[in-house]
Amino acid sequence: MSVGQVTENVDGLRWFKSSYSGSGGGDCVEVAAGLDAVYVRDSKVAGGGPVLRVSRAEWDAFITLAVG
């Protein structure tokens, strides 16, 4: 798996917050799909924290394993 911290501008992406994220804080994640990659960030630090990038194939494999 090739996960890398993003250094390019990702402001144009449309971010989706996890349905498990509540309004009380805690562990929250946001995901955005680009043309060739999927981007993941901590929703509590939106716009200011690190963003991870994985390929679409790797994201599909992750979701397949996570959903079971």
PQR file with spaces between the fields and no chain letter, atoms N, CA, C, O and H, PARSE charges and radii, in Angstrom:
ATOM       1  N    MET     1       0.851   -1.174    0.000 -0.4000 1.5000
ATOM       2  CA   MET     1       0.000    0.000    0.000 -0.0000 2.0000
ATOM       3  C    MET     1       0.891    1.230    0.000  0.5500 1.7000
ATOM       4  O    MET     1       1.896    1.280    0.709 -0.5500 1.4000
ATOM       5  N    SER     2       0.522    2.206   -0.789 -0.4000 1.5000
ATOM       6  CA   SER     2       1.303    3.443   -0.848 -0.0000 2.0000
ATOM       7  C    SER     2       0.458    4.606   -0.333  0.5500 1.7000
ATOM       8  O    SER     2      -0.353    5.175   -1.064 -0.5500 1.4000
ATOM       9  H    SER     2      -0.295    2.165   -1.364  0.4000 1.0000
ATOM      10  N    VAL     3       0.660    4.941    0.915 -0.4000 1.5000
ATOM      11  CA   VAL     3      -0.045    6.064    1.530 -0.0000 2.0000
ATOM      12  C    VAL     3       0.954    7.203    1.646  0.5500 1.7000
ATOM      13  O    VAL     3       2.088    7.004    2.080 -0.5500 1.4000
ATOM      14  H    VAL     3       1.319    4.479    1.509  0.4000 1.0000
ATOM      15  N    GLY     4       0.532    8.382    1.260 -0.4000 1.5000
ATOM      16  CA   GLY     4       1.420    9.522    1.358 -0.0000 2.0000
ATOM      17  C    GLY     4       0.687   10.742    1.874  0.5500 1.7000
ATOM      18  O    GLY     4      -0.505   10.926    1.629 -0.5500 1.4000
ATOM      19  H    GLY     4      -0.390    8.544    0.907  0.4000 1.0000
ATOM      20  N    GLN     5       1.436   11.584    2.604 -0.4000 1.5000
ATOM      21  CA   GLN     5       0.839   12.833    3.054 -0.0000 2.0000
ATOM      22  C    GLN     5       0.826   13.794    1.876  0.5500 1.7000
ATOM      23  O    GLN     5       1.826   13.951    1.176 -0.5500 1.4000
ATOM      24  H    GLN     5       2.404   11.435    2.803  0.4000 1.0000
ATOM      25  N    VAL     6      -0.305   14.427    1.668 -0.4000 1.5000
ATOM      26  CA   VAL     6      -0.503   15.300    0.517 -0.0000 2.0000
ATOM      27  C    VAL     6       0.211   16.628    0.723  0.5500 1.7000
ATOM      28  O    VAL     6       0.166   17.221    1.801 -0.5500 1.4000
ATOM      29  H    VAL     6      -1.117   14.299    2.237  0.4000 1.0000
ATOM      30  N    THR     7       0.869   17.074   -0.336 -0.4000 1.5000
ATOM      31  CA   THR     7       1.498   18.394   -0.295 -0.0000 2.0000
ATOM      32  C    THR     7       0.834   19.352   -1.283  0.5500 1.7000
ATOM      33  O    THR     7       1.030   20.564   -1.198 -0.5500 1.4000
ATOM      34  H    THR     7       0.906   16.592   -1.212  0.4000 1.0000
ATOM      35  N    GLU     8       0.039   18.805   -2.232 -0.4000 1.5000
ATOM      36  CA   GLU     8      -0.636   19.688   -3.188 -0.0000 2.0000
ATOM      37  C    GLU     8      -1.913   20.254   -2.575  0.5500 1.7000
ATOM      38  O    GLU     8      -2.375   19.788   -1.534 -0.5500 1.4000
ATOM      39  H    GLU     8      -0.120   17.820   -2.301  0.4000 1.0000
ATOM      40  N    ASN     9      -2.471   21.256   -3.230 -0.4000 1.5000
ATOM      41  CA   ASN     9      -3.688   21.919   -2.775 -0.0000 2.0000
ATOM      42  C    ASN     9      -4.890   20.996   -2.978  0.5500 1.7000
ATOM      43  O    ASN     9      -5.118   20.508   -4.085 -0.5500 1.4000
ATOM      44  H    ASN     9      -2.095   21.635   -4.076  0.4000 1.0000
ATOM      45  N    VAL    10      -5.657   20.757   -1.913 -0.4000 1.5000
ATOM      46  CA   VAL    10      -6.842   19.894   -1.993 -0.0000 2.0000
ATOM      47  C    VAL    10      -8.117   20.673   -1.654  0.5500 1.7000
ATOM      48  O    VAL    10      -9.135   20.076   -1.306 -0.5500 1.4000
ATOM      49  H    VAL    10      -5.471   21.153   -1.014  0.4000 1.0000
ATOM      50  N    ASP    11      -8.061   21.998   -1.756 -0.4000 1.5000
ATOM      51  CA   ASP    11      -9.218   22.832   -1.417 -0.0000 2.0000
ATOM      52  C    ASP    11     -10.401   22.596   -2.347  0.5500 1.7000
ATOM      53  O    ASP    11     -11.542   22.812   -1.939 -0.5500 1.4000
ATOM      54  H    ASP    11      -7.234   22.484   -2.039  0.4000 1.0000
ATOM      55  N    GLY    12     -10.169   22.161   -3.577 -0.4000 1.5000
ATOM      56  CA   GLY    12     -11.247   21.964   -4.528 -0.0000 2.0000
ATOM      57  C    GLY    12     -11.997   20.650   -4.366  0.5500 1.7000
ATOM      58  O    GLY    12     -12.962   20.397   -5.088 -0.5500 1.4000
ATOM      59  H    GLY    12      -9.242   21.986   -3.908  0.4000 1.0000
ATOM      60  N    LEU    13     -11.570   19.817   -3.435 -0.4000 1.5000
ATOM      61  CA   LEU    13     -12.228   18.526   -3.237 -0.0000 2.0000
ATOM      62  C    LEU    13     -13.505   18.694   -2.425  0.5500 1.7000
ATOM      63  O    LEU    13     -13.625   19.612   -1.614 -0.5500 1.4000
ATOM      64  H    LEU    13     -10.787   20.022   -2.849  0.4000 1.0000
ATOM      65  N    ARG    14     -14.454   17.796   -2.655 -0.4000 1.5000
ATOM      66  CA   ARG    14     -15.694   17.786   -1.869 -0.0000 2.0000
ATOM      67  C    ARG    14     -15.549   16.729   -0.783  0.5500 1.7000
ATOM      68  O    ARG    14     -15.475   15.535   -1.072 -0.5500 1.4000
ATOM      69  H    ARG    14     -14.357   17.051   -3.314  0.4000 1.0000
ATOM      70  N    TRP    15     -15.508   17.178    0.465 -0.4000 1.5000
ATOM      71  CA   TRP    15     -15.268   16.302    1.602 -0.0000 2.0000
ATOM      72  C    TRP    15     -16.579   15.791    2.182  0.5500 1.7000
ATOM      73  O    TRP    15     -17.568   16.521    2.261 -0.5500 1.4000
ATOM      74  H    TRP    15     -15.568   18.148    0.699  0.4000 1.0000
ATOM      75  N    PHE    16     -16.568   14.522    2.586 -0.4000 1.5000
ATOM      76  CA   PHE    16     -17.722   13.879    3.215 -0.0000 2.0000
ATOM      77  C    PHE    16     -17.316   13.401    4.596  0.5500 1.7000
ATOM      78  O    PHE    16     -16.311   12.708    4.755 -0.5500 1.4000
ATOM      79  H    PHE    16     -15.765   13.930    2.522  0.4000 1.0000
ATOM      80  N    LYS    17     -18.106   13.775    5.593 -0.4000 1.5000
ATOM      81  CA   LYS    17     -17.835   13.378    6.965 -0.0000 2.0000
ATOM      82  C    LYS    17     -18.440   12.001    7.224  0.5500 1.7000
ATOM      83  O    LYS    17     -19.510   11.678    6.709 -0.5500 1.4000
ATOM      84  H    LYS    17     -18.922   14.338    5.463  0.4000 1.0000
ATOM      85  N    SER    18     -17.759   11.206    8.013 -0.4000 1.5000
ATOM      86  CA   SER    18     -18.254    9.876    8.355 -0.0000 2.0000
ATOM      87  C    SER    18     -19.618    9.964    9.021  0.5500 1.7000
ATOM      88  O    SER    18     -19.871   10.863    9.823 -0.5500 1.4000
ATOM      89  H    SER    18     -16.889   11.469    8.432  0.4000 1.0000
ATOM      90  N    SER    19     -20.495    9.024    8.685 -0.4000 1.5000
ATOM      91  CA   SER    19     -21.821    8.993    9.316 -0.0000 2.0000
ATOM      92  C    SER    19     -21.723    8.647   10.795  0.5500 1.7000
ATOM      93  O    SER    19     -22.683    8.842   11.541 -0.5500 1.4000
ATOM      94  H    SER    19     -20.289    8.294    8.033  0.4000 1.0000
ATOM      95  N    TYR    20     -20.577    8.138   11.225 -0.4000 1.5000
ATOM      96  CA   TYR    20     -20.362    7.809   12.637 -0.0000 2.0000
ATOM      97  C    TYR    20     -19.845    9.014   13.429  0.5500 1.7000
ATOM      98  O    TYR    20     -19.720    8.939   14.651 -0.5500 1.4000
ATOM      99  H    TYR    20     -19.797    7.980   10.619  0.4000 1.0000
ATOM     100  N    SER    21     -19.545   10.114   12.752 -0.4000 1.5000
ATOM     101  CA   SER    21     -19.062   11.315   13.422 -0.0000 2.0000
ATOM     102  C    SER    21     -20.242   12.055   14.045  0.5500 1.7000
ATOM     103  O    SER    21     -21.206   12.401   13.362 -0.5500 1.4000
ATOM     104  H    SER    21     -19.646   10.176   11.759  0.4000 1.0000
ATOM     105  N    GLY    22     -20.152   12.285   15.311 -0.4000 1.5000
ATOM     106  CA   GLY    22     -21.217   13.006   16.003 -0.0000 2.0000
ATOM     107  C    GLY    22     -20.857   14.459   16.203  0.5500 1.7000
ATOM     108  O    GLY    22     -19.784   14.899   15.790 -0.5500 1.4000
ATOM     109  H    GLY    22     -19.369   12.005   15.866  0.4000 1.0000
ATOM     110  N    SER    23     -21.734   15.198   16.825 -0.4000 1.5000
ATOM     111  CA   SER    23     -21.479   16.618   17.059 -0.0000 2.0000
ATOM     112  C    SER    23     -20.672   16.842   18.321  0.5500 1.7000
ATOM     113  O    SER    23     -20.287   17.976   18.605 -0.5500 1.4000
ATOM     114  H    SER    23     -22.605   14.840   17.161  0.4000 1.0000
ATOM     115  N    GLY    24     -20.402   15.788   19.092 -0.4000 1.5000
ATOM     116  CA   GLY    24     -19.686   15.928   20.353 -0.0000 2.0000
ATOM     117  C    GLY    24     -18.189   15.757   20.260  0.5500 1.7000
ATOM     118  O    GLY    24     -17.530   15.632   21.293 -0.5500 1.4000
ATOM     119  H    GLY    24     -20.715   14.866   18.862  0.4000 1.0000
ATOM     120  N    GLY    25     -17.618   15.745   19.055 -0.4000 1.5000
ATOM     121  CA   GLY    25     -16.176   15.577   18.903 -0.0000 2.0000
ATOM     122  C    GLY    25     -15.815   14.114   18.821  0.5500 1.7000
ATOM     123  O    GLY    25     -16.578   13.310   18.283 -0.5500 1.4000
ATOM     124  H    GLY    25     -18.153   15.846   18.217  0.4000 1.0000
ATOM     125  N    GLY    26     -14.664   13.762   19.347 -0.4000 1.5000
ATOM     126  CA   GLY    26     -14.218   12.379   19.285 -0.0000 2.0000
ATOM     127  C    GLY    26     -13.458   12.100   18.008  0.5500 1.7000
ATOM     128  O    GLY    26     -12.986   13.016   17.335 -0.5500 1.4000
ATOM     129  H    GLY    26     -14.044   14.414   19.784  0.4000 1.0000
ATOM     130  N    ASP    27     -13.344   10.825   17.685 -0.4000 1.5000
ATOM     131  CA   ASP    27     -12.613   10.410   16.497 -0.0000 2.0000
ATOM     132  C    ASP    27     -13.489   10.548   15.263  0.5500 1.7000
ATOM     133  O    ASP    27     -14.471    9.821   15.114 -0.5500 1.4000
ATOM     134  H    ASP    27     -13.728   10.081   18.232  0.4000 1.0000
ATOM     135  N    CYS    28     -13.144   11.474   14.380 -0.4000 1.5000
ATOM     136  CA   CYS    28     -13.939   11.737   13.185 -0.0000 2.0000
ATOM     137  C    CYS    28     -13.022   11.726   11.969  0.5500 1.7000
ATOM     138  O    CYS    28     -11.851   12.097   12.046 -0.5500 1.4000
ATOM     139  H    CYS    28     -12.346   12.065   14.502  0.4000 1.0000
ATOM     140  N    VAL    29     -13.586   11.292   10.846 -0.4000 1.5000
ATOM     141  CA   VAL    29     -12.808   11.230    9.617 -0.0000 2.0000
ATOM     142  C    VAL    29     -13.640   11.794    8.466  0.5500 1.7000
ATOM     143  O    VAL    29     -14.859   11.632    8.417 -0.5500 1.4000
ATOM     144  H    VAL    29     -14.538   10.991   10.783  0.4000 1.0000
ATOM     145  N    GLU    30     -12.944   12.462    7.540 -0.4000 1.5000
ATOM     146  CA   GLU    30     -13.566   12.956    6.321 -0.0000 2.0000
ATOM     147  C    GLU    30     -12.825   12.347    5.139  0.5500 1.7000
ATOM     148  O    GLU    30     -11.620   12.105    5.203 -0.5500 1.4000
ATOM     149  H    GLU    30     -11.953   12.593    7.580  0.4000 1.0000
ATOM     150  N    VAL    31     -13.560   12.103    4.060 -0.4000 1.5000
ATOM     151  CA   VAL    31     -13.001   11.481    2.870 -0.0000 2.0000
ATOM     152  C    VAL    31     -13.427   12.286    1.652  0.5500 1.7000
ATOM     153  O    VAL    31     -14.552   12.783    1.589 -0.5500 1.4000
ATOM     154  H    VAL    31     -14.539   12.299    4.008  0.4000 1.0000
ATOM     155  N    ALA    32     -12.526   12.414    0.687 -0.4000 1.5000
ATOM     156  CA   ALA    32     -12.839   13.063   -0.585 -0.0000 2.0000
ATOM     157  C    ALA    32     -12.271   12.207   -1.706  0.5500 1.7000
ATOM     158  O    ALA    32     -11.153   11.704   -1.596 -0.5500 1.4000
ATOM     159  H    ALA    32     -11.612   12.010    0.738  0.4000 1.0000
ATOM     160  N    ALA    33     -13.029   12.037   -2.779 -0.4000 1.5000
ATOM     161  CA   ALA    33     -12.579   11.243   -3.920 -0.0000 2.0000
ATOM     162  C    ALA    33     -12.088   12.165   -5.021  0.5500 1.7000
ATOM     163  O    ALA    33     -12.804   13.063   -5.464 -0.5500 1.4000
ATOM     164  H    ALA    33     -13.937   12.446   -2.867  0.4000 1.0000
ATOM     165  N    GLY    34     -10.865   11.932   -5.453 -0.4000 1.5000
ATOM     166  CA   GLY    34     -10.314   12.640   -6.593 -0.0000 2.0000
ATOM     167  C    GLY    34     -10.355   11.733   -7.812  0.5500 1.7000
ATOM     168  O    GLY    34     -10.901   10.632   -7.743 -0.5500 1.4000
ATOM     169  H    GLY    34     -10.284   11.203   -5.093  0.4000 1.0000
ATOM     170  N    LEU    35      -9.790   12.174   -8.919 -0.4000 1.5000
ATOM     171  CA   LEU    35      -9.806   11.378  -10.145 -0.0000 2.0000
ATOM     172  C    LEU    35      -9.022   10.075   -9.993  0.5500 1.7000
ATOM     173  O    LEU    35      -9.487    9.018  -10.419 -0.5500 1.4000
ATOM     174  H    LEU    35      -9.346   13.068   -8.975  0.4000 1.0000
ATOM     175  N    ASP    36      -7.846   10.147   -9.392 -0.4000 1.5000
ATOM     176  CA   ASP    36      -6.980    8.979   -9.293 -0.0000 2.0000
ATOM     177  C    ASP    36      -6.718    8.526   -7.868  0.5500 1.7000
ATOM     178  O    ASP    36      -6.017    7.537   -7.652 -0.5500 1.4000
ATOM     179  H    ASP    36      -7.469   11.006   -9.046  0.4000 1.0000
ATOM     180  N    ALA    37      -7.270    9.231   -6.896 -0.4000 1.5000
ATOM     181  CA   ALA    37      -6.946    8.917   -5.504 -0.0000 2.0000
ATOM     182  C    ALA    37      -8.099    9.270   -4.579  0.5500 1.7000
ATOM     183  O    ALA    37      -9.029    9.982   -4.957 -0.5500 1.4000
ATOM     184  H    ALA    37      -7.839   10.034   -7.071  0.4000 1.0000
ATOM     185  N    VAL    38      -8.014    8.758   -3.362 -0.4000 1.5000
ATOM     186  CA   VAL    38      -8.959    9.089   -2.298 -0.0000 2.0000
ATOM     187  C    VAL    38      -8.152    9.773   -1.201  0.5500 1.7000
ATOM     188  O    VAL    38      -7.043    9.349   -0.874 -0.5500 1.4000
ATOM     189  H    VAL    38      -7.257    8.179   -3.056  0.4000 1.0000
ATOM     190  N    TYR    39      -8.717   10.825   -0.641 -0.4000 1.5000
ATOM     191  CA   TYR    39      -8.040   11.633    0.363 -0.0000 2.0000
ATOM     192  C    TYR    39      -8.765   11.497    1.700  0.5500 1.7000
ATOM     193  O    TYR    39      -9.994   11.457    1.746 -0.5500 1.4000
ATOM     194  H    TYR    39      -9.617   11.169   -0.906  0.4000 1.0000
ATOM     195  N    VAL    40      -8.007   11.429    2.768 -0.4000 1.5000
ATOM     196  CA   VAL    40      -8.566   11.221    4.110 -0.0000 2.0000
ATOM     197  C    VAL    40      -7.953   12.253    5.048  0.5500 1.7000
ATOM     198  O    VAL    40      -6.753   12.520    4.992 -0.5500 1.4000
ATOM     199  H    VAL    40      -7.008   11.461    2.730  0.4000 1.0000
ATOM     200  N    ARG    41      -8.796   12.836    5.919 -0.4000 1.5000
ATOM     201  CA   ARG    41      -8.296   13.794    6.904 -0.0000 2.0000
ATOM     202  C    ARG    41      -9.130   13.717    8.178  0.5500 1.7000
ATOM     203  O    ARG    41     -10.223   13.150    8.185 -0.5500 1.4000
ATOM     204  H    ARG    41      -9.771   12.619    5.964  0.4000 1.0000
ATOM     205  N    ASP    42      -8.613   14.283    9.233 -0.4000 1.5000
ATOM     206  CA   ASP    42      -9.300   14.380   10.521 -0.0000 2.0000
ATOM     207  C    ASP    42     -10.280   15.545   10.427  0.5500 1.7000
ATOM     208  O    ASP    42      -9.870   16.679   10.180 -0.5500 1.4000
ATOM     209  H    ASP    42      -7.725   14.744    9.228  0.4000 1.0000
ATOM     210  N    SER    43     -11.559   15.278   10.621 -0.4000 1.5000
ATOM     211  CA   SER    43     -12.569   16.329   10.453 -0.0000 2.0000
ATOM     212  C    SER    43     -12.481   17.412   11.517  0.5500 1.7000
ATOM     213  O    SER    43     -13.005   18.510   11.328 -0.5500 1.4000
ATOM     214  H    SER    43     -11.891   14.357   10.823  0.4000 1.0000
ATOM     215  N    LYS    44     -11.828   17.116   12.625 -0.4000 1.5000
ATOM     216  CA   LYS    44     -11.700   18.129   13.677 -0.0000 2.0000
ATOM     217  C    LYS    44     -10.641   19.164   13.332  0.5500 1.7000
ATOM     218  O    LYS    44     -10.573   20.214   13.971 -0.5500 1.4000
ATOM     219  H    LYS    44     -11.402   16.225   12.778  0.4000 1.0000
ATOM     220  N    VAL    45      -9.807   18.882   12.322 -0.4000 1.5000
ATOM     221  CA   VAL    45      -8.745   19.793   11.928 -0.0000 2.0000
ATOM     222  C    VAL    45      -8.899   20.158   10.451  0.5500 1.7000
ATOM     223  O    VAL    45      -7.907   20.362    9.751 -0.5500 1.4000
ATOM     224  H    VAL    45      -9.863   18.029   11.802  0.4000 1.0000
ATOM     225  N    ALA    46     -10.136   20.238    9.985 -0.4000 1.5000
ATOM     226  CA   ALA    46     -10.405   20.509    8.569 -0.0000 2.0000
ATOM     227  C    ALA    46      -9.691   21.768    8.104  0.5500 1.7000
ATOM     228  O    ALA    46      -9.776   22.816    8.744 -0.5500 1.4000
ATOM     229  H    ALA    46     -10.942   20.072   10.554  0.4000 1.0000
ATOM     230  N    GLY    47      -8.998   21.658    6.998 -0.4000 1.5000
ATOM     231  CA   GLY    47      -8.297   22.793    6.423 -0.0000 2.0000
ATOM     232  C    GLY    47      -6.930   23.049    7.009  0.5500 1.7000
ATOM     233  O    GLY    47      -6.135   23.773    6.409 -0.5500 1.4000
ATOM     234  H    GLY    47      -8.929   20.807    6.478  0.4000 1.0000
ATOM     235  N    GLY    48      -6.627   22.477    8.165 -0.4000 1.5000
ATOM     236  CA   GLY    48      -5.343   22.779    8.769 -0.0000 2.0000
ATOM     237  C    GLY    48      -4.489   21.585    9.102  0.5500 1.7000
ATOM     238  O    GLY    48      -3.316   21.742    9.441 -0.5500 1.4000
ATOM     239  H    GLY    48      -7.273   21.889    8.653  0.4000 1.0000
ATOM     240  N    GLY    49      -5.044   20.404    9.015 -0.4000 1.5000
ATOM     241  CA   GLY    49      -4.292   19.216    9.388 -0.0000 2.0000
ATOM     242  C    GLY    49      -3.754   18.468    8.189  0.5500 1.7000
ATOM     243  O    GLY    49      -3.973   18.864    7.044 -0.5500 1.4000
ATOM     244  H    GLY    49      -5.997   20.277    8.740  0.4000 1.0000
ATOM     245  N    PRO    50      -3.046   17.380    8.462 -0.5600 1.5000
ATOM     246  CA   PRO    50      -2.505   16.582    7.367  0.2800 2.0000
ATOM     247  C    PRO    50      -3.603   15.855    6.598  0.5500 1.7000
ATOM     248  O    PRO    50      -4.655   15.525    7.146 -0.5500 1.4000
ATOM     249  N    VAL    51      -3.338   15.616    5.339 -0.4000 1.5000
ATOM     250  CA   VAL    51      -4.246   14.878    4.466 -0.0000 2.0000
ATOM     251  C    VAL    51      -3.470   13.694    3.911  0.5500 1.7000
ATOM     252  O    VAL    51      -2.350   13.850    3.424 -0.5500 1.4000
ATOM     253  H    VAL    51      -2.483   15.884    4.894  0.4000 1.0000
ATOM     254  N    LEU    52      -4.071   12.504    3.985 -0.4000 1.5000
ATOM     255  CA   LEU    52      -3.448   11.308    3.425 -0.0000 2.0000
ATOM     256  C    LEU    52      -4.082   10.985    2.085  0.5500 1.7000
ATOM     257  O    LEU    52      -5.275   11.206    1.880 -0.5500 1.4000
ATOM     258  H    LEU    52      -4.980   12.377    4.380  0.4000 1.0000
ATOM     259  N    ARG    53      -3.265   10.455    1.167 -0.4000 1.5000
ATOM     260  CA   ARG    53      -3.736   10.095   -0.168 -0.0000 2.0000
ATOM     261  C    ARG    53      -3.467    8.612   -0.399  0.5500 1.7000
ATOM     262  O    ARG    53      -2.361    8.127   -0.156 -0.5500 1.4000
ATOM     263  H    ARG    53      -2.296   10.276    1.334  0.4000 1.0000
ATOM     264  N    VAL    54      -4.491    7.894   -0.871 -0.4000 1.5000
ATOM     265  CA   VAL    54      -4.332    6.491   -1.261 -0.0000 2.0000
ATOM     266  C    VAL    54      -4.948    6.324   -2.646  0.5500 1.7000
ATOM     267  O    VAL    54      -5.837    7.083   -3.033 -0.5500 1.4000
ATOM     268  H    VAL    54      -5.389    8.287   -1.068  0.4000 1.0000
ATOM     269  N    SER    55      -4.477    5.336   -3.382 -0.4000 1.5000
ATOM     270  CA   SER    55      -5.052    5.109   -4.718 -0.0000 2.0000
ATOM     271  C    SER    55      -6.479    4.609   -4.571  0.5500 1.7000
ATOM     272  O    SER    55      -6.868    4.114   -3.513 -0.5500 1.4000
ATOM     273  H    SER    55      -3.755    4.719   -3.067  0.4000 1.0000
ATOM     274  N    ARG    56      -7.247    4.739   -5.631 -0.4000 1.5000
ATOM     275  CA   ARG    56      -8.637    4.270   -5.602 -0.0000 2.0000
ATOM     276  C    ARG    56      -8.685    2.750   -5.402  0.5500 1.7000
ATOM     277  O    ARG    56      -9.561    2.254   -4.693 -0.5500 1.4000
ATOM     278  H    ARG    56      -6.931    5.141   -6.490  0.4000 1.0000
ATOM     279  N    ALA    57      -7.768    2.015   -6.009 -0.4000 1.5000
ATOM     280  CA   ALA    57      -7.733    0.559   -5.851 -0.0000 2.0000
ATOM     281  C    ALA    57      -7.439    0.183   -4.403  0.5500 1.7000
ATOM     282  O    ALA    57      -8.047   -0.741   -3.862 -0.5500 1.4000
ATOM     283  H    ALA    57      -7.057    2.418   -6.585  0.4000 1.0000
ATOM     284  N    GLU    58      -6.514    0.893   -3.780 -0.4000 1.5000
ATOM     285  CA   GLU    58      -6.192    0.615   -2.380 -0.0000 2.0000
ATOM     286  C    GLU    58      -7.362    0.971   -1.469  0.5500 1.7000
ATOM     287  O    GLU    58      -7.627    0.270   -0.493 -0.5500 1.4000
ATOM     288  H    GLU    58      -6.020    1.643   -4.220  0.4000 1.0000
ATOM     289  N    TRP    59      -8.060    2.056   -1.785 -0.4000 1.5000
ATOM     290  CA   TRP    59      -9.240    2.431   -0.990 -0.0000 2.0000
ATOM     291  C    TRP    59     -10.329    1.369   -1.124  0.5500 1.7000
ATOM     292  O    TRP    59     -10.949    0.989   -0.131 -0.5500 1.4000
ATOM     293  H    TRP    59      -7.845    2.626   -2.578  0.4000 1.0000
ATOM     294  N    ASP    60     -10.565    0.892   -2.337 -0.4000 1.5000
ATOM     295  CA   ASP    60     -11.553   -0.165   -2.548 -0.0000 2.0000
ATOM     296  C    ASP    60     -11.205   -1.416   -1.739  0.5500 1.7000
ATOM     297  O    ASP    60     -12.083   -2.029   -1.132 -0.5500 1.4000
ATOM     298  H    ASP    60     -10.062    1.200   -3.144  0.4000 1.0000
ATOM     299  N    ALA    61      -9.926   -1.793   -1.732 -0.4000 1.5000
ATOM     300  CA   ALA    61      -9.493   -2.956   -0.958 -0.0000 2.0000
ATOM     301  C    ALA    61      -9.719   -2.716    0.528  0.5500 1.7000
ATOM     302  O    ALA    61     -10.155   -3.625    1.234 -0.5500 1.4000
ATOM     303  H    ALA    61      -9.213   -1.295   -2.225  0.4000 1.0000
ATOM     304  N    PHE    62      -9.436   -1.521    1.015 -0.4000 1.5000
ATOM     305  CA   PHE    62      -9.657   -1.182    2.430 -0.0000 2.0000
ATOM     306  C    PHE    62     -11.129   -1.292    2.778  0.5500 1.7000
ATOM     307  O    PHE    62     -11.477   -1.910    3.783 -0.5500 1.4000
ATOM     308  H    PHE    62      -9.082   -0.783    0.441  0.4000 1.0000
ATOM     309  N    ILE    63     -12.007   -0.702    1.964 -0.4000 1.5000
ATOM     310  CA   ILE    63     -13.446   -0.746    2.228 -0.0000 2.0000
ATOM     311  C    ILE    63     -13.956   -2.180    2.199  0.5500 1.7000
ATOM     312  O    ILE    63     -14.772   -2.562    3.038 -0.5500 1.4000
ATOM     313  H    ILE    63     -11.724   -0.200    1.147  0.4000 1.0000
ATOM     314  N    THR    64     -13.491   -2.973    1.254 -0.4000 1.5000
ATOM     315  CA   THR    64     -13.905   -4.378    1.174 -0.0000 2.0000
ATOM     316  C    THR    64     -13.553   -5.113    2.463  0.5500 1.7000
ATOM     317  O    THR    64     -14.368   -5.880    2.975 -0.5500 1.4000
ATOM     318  H    THR    64     -12.828   -2.663    0.572  0.4000 1.0000
ATOM     319  N    LEU    65     -12.365   -4.893    2.987 -0.4000 1.5000
ATOM     320  CA   LEU    65     -11.949   -5.544    4.230 -0.0000 2.0000
ATOM     321  C    LEU    65     -12.683   -4.974    5.439  0.5500 1.7000
ATOM     322  O    LEU    65     -13.021   -5.716    6.362 -0.5500 1.4000
ATOM     323  H    LEU    65     -11.703   -4.269    2.571  0.4000 1.0000
ATOM     324  N    ALA    66     -12.930   -3.688    5.447 -0.4000 1.5000
ATOM     325  CA   ALA    66     -13.591   -3.054    6.599 -0.0000 2.0000
ATOM     326  C    ALA    66     -15.048   -3.455    6.701  0.5500 1.7000
ATOM     327  O    ALA    66     -15.561   -3.641    7.805 -0.5500 1.4000
ATOM     328  H    ALA    66     -12.656   -3.085    4.697  0.4000 1.0000
ATOM     329  N    VAL    67     -15.723   -3.593    5.574 -0.4000 1.5000
ATOM     330  CA   VAL    67     -17.131   -3.944    5.570 -0.0000 2.0000
ATOM     331  C    VAL    67     -17.305   -5.442    5.819  0.5500 1.7000
ATOM     332  O    VAL    67     -18.307   -5.879    6.385 -0.5500 1.4000
ATOM     333  H    VAL    67     -15.306   -3.443    4.677  0.4000 1.0000
ATOM     334  N    GLY    68     -16.332   -6.203    5.394 -0.4000 1.5000
ATOM     335  CA   GLY    68     -16.328   -7.632    5.664 -0.0000 2.0000
ATOM     336  C    GLY    68     -17.094   -8.407    4.711  0.5500 1.7000
ATOM     337  O    GLY    68     -17.169   -9.630    4.830 -0.5500 1.4000
ATOM     338  H    GLY    68     -15.518   -5.848    4.933  0.4000 1.0000
